[in-house]
Amino acid sequence: MHAPIALVRTAALGAMGVDLESIAAALRSARCGVGTADALEQAPAIAAGAGQADLGSRTVADDDSAQHAITHRAASDADRAERLLRRALVQLLGADPARTLDVDASQVAMVVGTTLAGMRHCGAAMRLQAAGHASESLQSYAGIPAGSVLRRAIHGFPIAGGAITVSCACASALSAIAHGCSLLRSGAASCVIAGGYDPISEFAYGGFSALQLVAAGPLSPFAEDRQGMKLGEGCALLLLRRLPDALARGEVPVAIIEAIGESSDAHHLTQPHPEGRGASVALAAAVANGTPNLLIAHATGTAGNDAAEYEAYRTAFGADLSRIPVTALKSRFGHPLGAAGALELLAVLKCADAGFMPAGLGRPVDGQAFPEIDLLHENPRPGAPTRVTVLAAGFGGANVAMSVIRGGGASAVPENTNAREASRVGIRAVGCVSAGGRGIAGIEHLADCNARDVSEETLAPLLDRARTRRLALLPRLMLAATRDLCDASGLSAHDLASMPLLAASWHGAAGFTEQYYRDLLASGIDLANPVLFAESVPNVGSAHVSLGLGMTAASATVIGTRTAGFEAMFLASCRIRSGEWKRALIVMADESHPTIDAVLGNCTGRDVRSRSAGIALLMERIDSSTGNSLPEVMEIRHDQVDHGALRPGVSGHGRTAIPEIGCVAGPAALALELTRPRTRDVSISSTDPNGFVWTVQASAHGVLQPFATV
């Protein structure tokens, strides 16, 4: 059993209120937060409405040009993600954050989830560019990555133990909480802020509408005539500590995290498995210690999701399902994307403190199709549930379920008295693709290679062309790097099936994202391209690797920084050291793109010529059978410097110059040193323009044979 983690403070805002007190009051009433959404950069032809949070208004200057007003409004409200996140942080940490945290800033880490990070900045940048404001456009483009959102949001707060963003679409917040727990259990942090955020945006609205998932009428979960979802926004944050640490400080936990289950469908990019297989696996792990008194459904109101989710509940709970009250709160909030799961959970916990269970809205449940579901509809039900389970599911088939024991029931959670020594972590194998070719040799040749992109000649032997020809370059790079690793190490499909997956990317599928957004602006929000949208979400890499290789365990993508590759390695090492995982596949990639070069050049004052590349690492627990035969990851640490300090390549003992290959640069330099060791001890650092610095220290233990060196 894993050590229990305490929720000691919580904060949230969304369409139902600006804090948890106002949210709980609204949920006791008949109010619905879905309505007119003037924060959308474009107005759709059919006003379906959205769940908009009250962030205040900003004045648009009078001008004769309507287009100028649109450009100005989009640019002035581009930082909506940062404002959501910072407001929640202020609520969470109070007037004296250092006193609230009560540990050294270096021991405070942050892991947050999001679906689209600072994507609103992209639309603003394109509008500014079209209006002839080149300099302002480049500055706005720089706000897109999740690292930029985090830097602006946490500025001035005593958070110096690492700030990481994960994305697995609408399961992002619960995934972030799961990773935050592993940081505490592994000893990597003493205090963790975790949760998720997302603002409403034309990017998301247009994409979901193009996929025919947006309802014209009310969001009606599990109803016969349900039409789809309503877009929402929000932020939910939790302050986490190890339970003994919280109790020693005299803190009264809001709740205790009892168990978390994670899985992947490996079925379809945008549709859940019709039998809810992945969701049922996640739920089974989350409720292994007992049946919940209340279940918070994902319940998007779409035909496929609700049907698959019901099947997952039947599998996980069996005959108990009809006795479990179920609430579906996206019918009140709208779908807050990266905040989903966490936002509903915190709202339910606040309502439970007030003695009631909140109900959803919309049309009544379809009793014929879903006869065993006890859905709370319209009227709140008296009660103060002690064990609450929440499910979240996202694009790419990611599923996360979590059970918590509320306040007074915390004494029922047994402490883990079996202290165990933290596991050692090694690197078993590596696979690479780059403009220099396949394998480590290709990375070595990069400095002498003029090509920007990985050639089809390199990719063709590693990919199933029929299945990958329409994919964005990013997932193709990740799939190819993983296949190179498998060929070199003998890793089989059976080995991969149950292996956790962490992907990483700084800029995501940059080419498809730009194409999708330019089409969205040219054609309008009602004529978005559904294929380009699905291939543009930040977690598209982990989604396609999971789907293409049949990987059904936990999966997520670390996004938005040049150091994302090292951050993914850090999260995986914490999972392994804590005993949660035995091994994990870490795969990272970045595309080359002229806009990226221009933005980085503007940020750093030097010419930048990016290259595309991908690298995959197999990290695993070192045991008696491996001994000292594997390179060992000794430490992965985080520092912060002034933002704007993009160092050329990476720093450390490397003898080979590494060109600009995004978040692949640091891990590639590490792999080079571990396969061609000059010294036993290796130290490689990488810096993000936002000032995040990550350093990996490893011990070579001799030359590692299974590394791919084709």
N, C-alpha and C positions, 0 to 999 in steps of 0.2 A: 504494500500500500504506500502511495506517495504521501509526503508530508502535507498536511492541510494548509491551505492558504486562506487568509482572512481578507475580506473586503472591509476596510476600515473607514473609508470615506467614498462618497459617490457624488456625481454631478451629471446633469443632462439638460439639454434644451432641444426643442423641436416644434412641430406645428401645433402641439397641444399645450405648449407653455414654455416660458423662458427659464424655468428651473423645476426641480422635482416637486416642490410644493404646489406650484400652479398646475403642473401636469396632473398630479393626483386629484386636485380639485376638479379639473376639467373632465377627468375620466369618471368621476362620480356623477357628473351631469350627463346630459344627452348630446353634448357638443361634439362636432366633428371638425378636425383640423384641416380637412381638405377643402380648398376654396380657390378663390382667385389668386394667381401666382404672378405678381408683377415683377418678381425677381428673375423670371425666365427672360433670357436675352431676346428671344423671338416669341411672338404670340401664335400658337397653333390656330388653324382655321376653325376647329371644333374646340371650344373651351372646356376641356375635360377637367381642368383644375388640378391642383397639386397641393401637397402639404408644406406650406412655407413657414419657416420660423420668423419670429419678429426680431430682426436685427437692427431696427431703426431705419430711417430713410436718409438718402443723400441727395442733395439738390443738384439737378441738371441745369446748367447754364442756358439761358434763352439764346436761341440762334435761329436764323432763317431756315437753315438746312435741317430737315428731319433726319437725314442720314448722319449729320454731325451729332445730333442729339442721341441717336442710337449708339454711335461710336463712343461718345463720351460716357453714356450710361453703362455700356458694357465694360469700358476700361475702369470706371470708378468703382464698380461692384465686382471686379474680377477676383478680389481677395476674400470672397465670401467663405471659402473653406478656412482660411486663416482666422477669420473673425469668429466662426463657430467654435473652432478648436481653442482659441485663446479665451473666449468667454467661459467655456466649460472649465478650463484650467483655473481661471480666477475663482470660479465657484468652488472647485475641488480643494484648492490650497488655501483659500481665505486670505485675510489681510496680512498674515505673516507666514509666507510659504516655508521659510527655513525652519520656523518653529513647528509648523504642521508636520513637515517631513522628519525632523529630528534626527537626521543622519547626515554625514558629510555628503556634499553634492556629488562627489565621485561615486557614491554608492546608490545614487538615484538614477534609474534607467526608465526609459519610456518606450513602449511598443504600441503603436496604434495601427488600426486597419482602415483602409479606404478603398473605394471602387475606382475613383477617377482623380483623386488628389487635387492638384491645382489646374484642372483642365479648363476652367473658365478663363484662365489667363490666355489660353490658346486662341479662343475666339476674339478676345480683346486685341491680341497681338495682330491677328489677321486683319481686323478692321482698321487698326492703327496703320498697318502697312499699306492697306488700300487707300487710306486717306493721306498718304505721303509722310507719315510720321515715323521714319525709319528707326531713329534712335529709341523712341518710346516703345516701338514694336519689339525691338530686341530685348529691352528690359522686361516687357510683359512675357515674352517667350521664356525668359529665365525663371519666371514664377511657376511654370507648369510642374516641374518635378516635385515629388513628395518631400524631398529634402528641403526644398525652398519653403514649402508650406510649414514644415516643422520648425525650421530656423526662425521664421518670423513669429510663429505662435509661441515658442518657448523662450524667446528673448527676454532676459532679465530674471528668469526663474532658475532656482538652484538645481538644475538637472544636467549633470555632467558625466553620468555613467553610461551614456549611449542613448541615442534617439533613433529608433528604427521604425520603418513603415512596411507593413505587409499587406498584400492584396490577394484575396480569393473571392472577389466580387462581393456578393451580399452575405457571405460568411466571414468577412474580413475582421469585424470587431471581436467575435468569439475566438477566431484564430489568434488574434493579437493577445487576447487574455490567456490563451493556452501557452503561448510562447513566453508571456510575462511570468507565468507561474514557474516555468522551467528555469528562468533566470534566478528566481528566488531559491528554488530547490537545489540548484547547482552551486549556489554561493556566489554567483556572478554579480548579484546586486542585493542590497538590504531592503530596498523599497522600490516598487515598480508602479508606474502610472500606465494603465492599459485601457483600451477601448477602441472606439471608431468614430469616423465622421464622414460626411459628404454633404455638399450643397446641391440644391436643384440646379440643373443646367440644361441648355438646349442640346448639348452633346448627348446627354443621357435620355432626355425626353424624345428627341428625334429618333434615336436608336431603338428604344423600346417600342415606340409607336410603329416604326418600320417593321419590327418583328411581330406586330399585331398583338402586343401584350398590354396596351393601355386601354382601360375601360372608359367608355363615354359616360356610362351611368355610375352608380356607387360601387365601390369595391366591396364585393359580397363573397367572402370566403365560404367555401364548401356549399354554395347555393347552386341550385339547378341551372339557373340562367346567369351564372357568373360570367363577366365579360373580360376581366383582366385586372391589372394593377393600377394604382395611382402613384405617381412619383412623389416622393417626400424628401425631407432633408433633416439633418440633426447632428448632434454629437453627444456621446455618452462616455464618461471616463470613470475609472475605478482606481482607487489607491489601494495597492495590495502589499501585504506583509506576510511573512511566515507567522502562523498562528501563535507560537510561543513568544515571538518578538512583540506581537501586538498586545498580548495579555500582559507581558512584562512591563509595557508602557502604560498599562491601565486603560487601554483602548477597548471599547465595547464594539465588537464587529457588527457591521450591518448584516453580514451573512458570511458563511464559510463555503468555499468552493469544495464540493464533495468529490466530484468526478467530472472529467471532460472526455468526450469521445470524438474522434476525427476520422474521416474517410473520404474517398473519392469514388464517384460513380464509374469513371472510365467508360462512359457511354456516349455522350454527345456534348458538343460545345455549348449549346444553348437550351437543351431540354434535359429534364431529370430522367433517371431510369424509371420506366413506367411502373415497376414493382417496388420502387423506393428502396432498392437494395443498399445503396450507400448510406442513405439516411437512417435506415434501420440498424445498420452496424454502428453508426455513431451514437444513436439513441441507446442501444443495448449496453454500450460501454458506460454511458453517462448515468444510467439508472441501475447499474449492477448492484448497488447497495440498498436499493429500495424504490418502491413505486412513488412517484410524486403526488402531492396533494393538488397541484395545479400544473398544467402543461401550457407553455406559451408556444403557439404554433407559428411556423414561418408564414404560411397562409397568404400568398400573394394575390389570391383571387383569380389566378389564371387556370384554365382548364387542366393543363398537364400537371402543373405543380400541385394543386390541391388533391388531385386523384392519386398521384404518386406518394404524396405525403401521408395520405390516409392509409395506403398500403403499408408504408413504413411503420405507422403507429400500430396497425394490426399485428405486424410481425414482432415488433418490440414488446408490446404490452399484452397481446393475446386477449384473454377473457377480462383482464383488468381494465381495458380501454374504456368501456362504457361507464366505469366508476370514477374516471379521472375528469374533473372539469377542465375544459380547454378554452383558452382565450386567444383571439386573433386581432391584434391591435393595429395592424397596418390599415385596417378599415377606418381607423381614427387618425393616425399619424401620416398616412401615405407611406410609401416604401422608402425608408431613409438610406437604402443601399449599404454603404460601408458602416453605418451606425446600427444596422439592423441586428436584432438579437440582444445586444447590450442595452439599447434604448428601451426596448420593451421590458427587459428584465428589471432594470432599475425602476421603471414606472410601476411595475407589479409589486416590487418590494416596498415601495413607498405606500402604495394602496393597501398592502397587507398590514403595514404598521397602523393604518387607519381603520382596519377591520373589515375590508371588503376586497372582492376580486373583480377587476374591471371587465366589462363586456365590450364586444365589438359591435359594429353597425352593419348596415347593408341588408340584403334580402335574407330571408330565413334559410336555414340549412336544408339541403336536399336529403330528407330522411330515408329515401329509397336507395340512393347511391352511397350514403354515409350513415348507415343506421346505428353505428356504435359510438358515434362521437357526441359527447355532451358539451356542445358549444355554447358558451355564454353569449347571449344575443340581446343587445339593447339595454337590458337592466343589470346593473352590478349585483353580485351575489354576496351576502354576508359571509365572512370567513377570514381567517388569518393563516394561510397555508404555511407550514414549516419547511417542507421540501418542495422546491420549484425547479422544473426542468424547462429549458428553452432550446429550440432548434433553429438553426440558420443554414440555408443552402444557397449556393451561388453558381453563376456561369462557370462552365468547365467541370461541373460535377462535384465541387467541394462541399462537404457537409461537416458541421461542427455542432455538437450538442453538449450542454453543460447543466449539471444539477448543483443547486446550492441549498444549504441549510440556513434558514433565516434566523437572525438574532438569537431569540431565546432557545432555539433548538441546537445551538452551537455545541452545547455540552454533550450532545449525542454523537458528535463526530470524534472517533477515537484518534488519539495522537499516534504518530508513527514513532514508536520507541526503538525500532530497530535501525539505529544509525548505521549508515554504510559509507565506506570510503568512496569518494568521487572517482568515477571511472577515468582511465586514461583514454585518449582519443588519437587514433592514427588515420593516415590516408592510404587506402589500399590501392587505388588506381586513378588514372586520369585519362581523359580523351579530349582532343582539341580539333577545331577547324578554324582557319584564318585565311586571310589573303595570301599568306605565305605557304599554304597547303594544309595537309592533314597531319595531326599529331604534334608532339613537342618540337619536332624538326621544323614544322611550319612556323611556329612561334619564333624560333631562332632566326628564320629567314625573313621575318617581317621587316626588320630595319632596312634590309637591302631590297625590299620589294616595293614597286611603285603602285601596285594595284590597291584599290580601296576595299573591294568586296571579295568575299569568298566565291571562287569560281564554281560554275556548275560542274566542271570536271572534278572538283574536290567533293562536292555534295552528292553527285549522282550515285556513287557506289554505296552511300550511307543512308539513302532515303528511298522510300516507296513513292515513285513519281506520281502514280495514279492517286494516292491519298494525300500528297503534300503539295501538288503543283499550284493550288490556289491559296495556299497558306501565306501569311505574311512571312517576311524573311526571318524575323526573330524566332518563331517556333521552329522553323526549318534549321536554323543554326543550333538550337538547343537539342533537337532530335538527332542531328548529325553528330554533335559532340558526344552525346550519350551513346550512340551506336559505335563510335570510335572507342569509347571506354569499354563497352561490352565486348567488342572484337578483341581488344588487347588483354582483357582480364578473364574472359570466359564466363562473364556474368550472363545468366540465362533468363528467359522470360519468367520462369518460375521464381527466380531470385528477386526479380523486379516487382512481381505482383504484390507482395506484402511490404515493400520497402517505402518508408516515408520519402517525400520529395520536397525539396526547397529549391525554387528557381530564383534568379536575381537578374535585374536589368535596371540600368540608369534611365534610359529614355523609352523603353518599350518598343512597340512596333511603329517606329517613327514615320516610316514611309506611308503605311496604310492610314495612320492617324491623321497625318497632314491631308492626304487625299480625301478621307471621309469628311474632315471638317471643312475643307474648301468646297466640296460638293454640297455640304449642309448649308453653307452660307449662300452659295449660288442658287441652289434649288429651293431652299426654304425648309423649315423644320418639319413640314408634312411630307417631304419627299426624300428623306434620308435613305442612305444605302444600308440595308440590313447586314449584308455580308461584310462590308468594310467596318461597320460598327462592331460586330462580333469579333473581328480580328484586331481591333484597336484597343480593347480593354487591357489594362496593365498586366493582368494575370494570364494573358493568352498563351504565354510560353509554358507555364506549369500545366495549364489546361490541356494543351496539345501533347505534351510529353506524357502526362497521365493517361490521356485517351489513346494515344498512339502505341504506348508500350504496355497498356493494361495494368497500370499501377493503381491499386485501390486503397492504399493507406492515406495518411494525412498528406495534403499538398497545399502549397501557397507560394507566392512570389514576393521576394523582398524588392522594393522598388524605390526609385527616385533619387539615388545618390551614386556618385562615382565609386563609392566604397560598398555598394550593395552586395558585391560578391563576397567580400570579407564579412559583412554583416550576416549574410546567409550562413557562412561557415561558423560564425559565432553562435547563432541560434541553434544550429545542428549540434555543435559541440556541447552546448548547455543541455540539450535533450539527451545526449549520450551520457554525459557526466552524471546527470541526475538519475540515470537508470531507466528513463522513459523509452528511449530508443536504443537499439543495438547497433544499427547502422543507418545510413541515409545517403541518398543521391542528391548532390548539390550541382545544379547546372545553371550556368549564367551566360548571357549573350547581350551584345549591343550591335545595333546597325550603324553604318555610316550615313550621314545626311548633311547636306549643305547648310540647312538651317541650324543644326546643332553646331557646326563649325563656326557659323557667324555669331551665334549667341556666346559660345565659349571664347571666341576671339574678343568680343566686346567686353566680356567679364574679366578677362585676364590681360588684355592688351598685347596679345601675341597671336601670330597666325596659327590656326589649328587645322589639321587635316586628319579627320577621324577615319578609322578603318572598322570594318565589321569583323566580328570574331565570336566564337563560342567555346566554352570549356566546361567539362563535367568532371566532378570529383566524387569518389566513393569514400566516405568517411565512416569509420567503424570503431567500436570499442576494442581496445587492446586487452587481450586475455592471455592466459598461459600458453595457448597454442601459437600465438603470434609473437609473443615475447618482444624482443627489440628488433624484429625484422622489418617493421614498418616505420616510415617517417612519422614522428609523433608531434601533434600540435600541442605545444607546451602552454601557450598563452595567446589569447586574442584580446587586445585592450583598445580602449577608446580614449581619444583626446580631442580637444577643440582648439582651433586657432581662428584668427580673423577670417571672415568669409571673403571670397574672391581670390584665395590663395591656391590656385590650381597648379600644382607642381608638375613639370614635364615628366611623363612616365611614372615610375615609382621610385622610392628610395629604399636602400638596404644594401645587401651584399651582392646584388645582381651584377653580372658581368655583361649581360646583353641588354641593349637599349630596348625599351618597350614603347612602341608608338602609342598614340591615343586610341585605345580600343575599349573605352568606357569602363564599366565595372569588371571587365575581364582582365584588365591590366595587372592588378595586384595578384590575383590567383595565378595568372600566367607566369609572372615573375617568380612566385613561390614554387610552382611546378618545375620551372627551369632549374632552380637551385637544388631542389630535392632529387631531380633525376641526374644532375651533373654536379654533385656536391664537391665544393672545394674545401669547405669546413663543415664540421658536424652541426654547429649552431647557425641557424638561418633566421634573419629578421627582415621582414618586408613591410613597408608602410605605404599607404595610399591616402590621398587627401581629396576631399570633395570641395567644389567652389564655395559651398555654404559653411565651410570651416570644420566639417567632421573629418577626423583622422582616425583610421583604424590600422593597427599594427598586428601582424601575425608573427609569432616566434615559434619556430619548429626545430626539432632535432632530426638530422638526416638519418642517423643510424645506418650509414652505408648506402649503396646504390639500390634503388628499388626496381626490381626486374619487371613487374607487371605493368609499369607505365607504358602507355602507347607511344611509340617513337617511330611511327611509319614515315 
